[in-house]
Amino acid sequence: MRIEFDRDTCIGMFQCVDEWDGFTKNLDDGKADLADSEEVDDDLFVAEIPEDAEFDAQFAARVCPVDAIAVYDDDGEQIV
């Protein structure tokens, strides 16, 4: 599984941070940061989700109030 995070869309509610430790607060920018991610486009970050964190990562995506987070299965289909 992989996660995509559109940091430009993020409004800094930090609900993702509360749900999964793959996200951290960046108080300087007022946005979340996705740990161990690669910036693949301007403010679009991608990371692999560890197997033991799949549920928490999916929940972090679900609680994002602006849909800045998407989770994809191993076949590339968006599941959240």
C-alpha positions as CSV (number, residue, x, y, z in Angstrom):
1,M,0.0,0.0,0.0
2,R,1.0,3.6,-0.6
3,I,-0.2,6.9,0.6
4,E,-0.3,10.2,-1.2
5,F,-0.4,13.5,0.6
6,D,-1.3,16.8,-1.2
7,R,0.4,19.2,1.2
8,D,-0.8,22.2,-0.7
9,T,-4.4,21.2,0.0
10,C,-3.7,20.6,3.7
11,I,-5.2,23.2,6.0
12,G,-3.4,22.2,9.2
13,M,-6.2,20.6,11.2
14,F,-3.8,17.8,12.2
15,Q,-6.4,15.2,12.4
16,C,-4.1,12.9,10.5
17,V,-1.4,13.4,13.1
18,D,-3.8,12.2,15.8
19,E,-4.6,9.0,13.9
20,W,-1.3,7.9,12.5
21,D,2.3,8.6,13.5
22,G,3.3,8.7,9.9
23,F,2.2,12.3,10.0
24,T,3.7,15.0,12.1
25,K,2.8,18.6,12.9
26,N,4.8,21.3,11.1
27,L,3.9,24.3,13.2
28,D,6.2,26.6,11.2
29,D,4.1,26.0,8.0
30,G,0.8,25.2,9.7
31,K,0.6,21.9,7.8
32,A,1.3,18.3,8.4
33,D,4.4,16.5,7.1
34,L,4.4,12.9,5.8
35,A,7.4,11.0,7.3
36,D,9.7,9.0,5.0
37,S,8.0,10.4,1.9
38,E,9.2,11.5,-1.5
39,E,8.0,14.6,-3.2
40,V,6.9,13.4,-6.6
41,D,5.3,16.7,-7.7
42,D,5.0,20.2,-6.2
43,D,3.7,19.6,-2.7
44,L,2.6,16.0,-3.5
45,F,4.3,13.5,-1.3
46,V,4.2,9.7,-1.6
47,A,5.2,7.0,0.9
48,E,4.9,3.2,1.3
49,I,2.7,2.2,4.2
50,P,4.2,-0.4,6.5
51,E,1.9,-3.5,6.8
52,D,1.4,-2.9,10.5
53,A,0.2,0.7,9.9
54,E,-2.3,0.1,7.1
55,F,-5.4,0.5,9.2
56,D,-4.1,3.7,10.9
57,A,-3.0,5.2,7.6
58,Q,-6.4,4.5,6.1
59,F,-8.1,6.1,9.0
60,A,-5.8,9.2,8.8
61,A,-7.0,9.6,5.2
62,R,-10.6,9.2,6.1
63,V,-10.5,11.9,8.8
64,C,-8.8,14.5,6.6
65,P,-11.4,17.3,6.3
66,V,-10.2,18.4,2.9
67,D,-9.3,15.0,1.3
68,A,-5.6,15.8,1.0
69,I,-4.7,12.2,1.7
70,A,-5.3,9.2,-0.5
71,V,-4.4,5.5,0.0
72,Y,-3.8,3.1,-2.8
73,D,-3.7,-0.7,-2.7
74,D,-0.8,-2.7,-4.3
75,D,-2.6,-2.7,-7.6
76,G,-2.8,1.1,-7.7
77,E,-6.5,1.3,-7.0
78,Q,-7.5,4.1,-4.6
79,I,-9.2,2.6,-1.5
80,V,-9.5,5.8,0.5
